[in-house]
Amino acid sequence: MEICHSHNRRAGLRSGPRAYGLRLSLPAGDTMSAVLGEDWHTFEWFHSEAERAGRIAELTAQFAYYRRGDRATYVIEKIQPDPDEHPSEHASGESRSLSDG
């Protein structure tokens, strides 16, 4: 399948296991939970710790279209896949073990 606008895709996409993950959720009482739900969360998986660290820096930096001083209010947890399962099985966003970060 061809990509219509390949410039919109992140460079460096590669296949293989992604053993370094992030679980993003909302803090208790966050106003966005009225829209997304109290139990909203999502997972992102990376090939290396450096890629994961880069994403954390991106998420905690000042967003370009926010007012000065506004920040996204994610709870960011570093996660590792269950060692009994292959990491690529988690690409769909499932995780069984959380680390303290």
C-alpha positions, 0 to 999 in steps of 0.5 A, a space after each residue: 500500500 502506498 502512502 499518500 503523504 509520506 512526509 507525514 509519517 515519522 522518519 525511521 520507522 522500523 520493525 522488530 520488538 519494542 521493549 520500552 514502553 510508556 503508559 499515559 493516563 490522566 491525573 485524578 480529577 483532571 478536567 479532560 476525564 469528563 471527555 475521555 473517561 476516568 479510566 482513559 490510558 494509552 500505551 506507546 512502545 519504542 525500540 530503545 530507551 533513548 527513543 522513549 526518553 525523547 518522547 518523554 521530553 517531547 510530552 513534558 516540553 512546552 507544546 507549540 500551540 499552547 499558551 505560555 506556561 500551559 502543559 499537558 497533564 499526563 501521568 507518564 509511567 515507564 513500562 516493560 512488557 511481561 518477560 513471558 511474552 514477546 514485546 511485539 505482542 504489546 504493540 496493540 497497547 496491552 501491558 501486564 507489568 508496570 515499573 516504578 520508572 
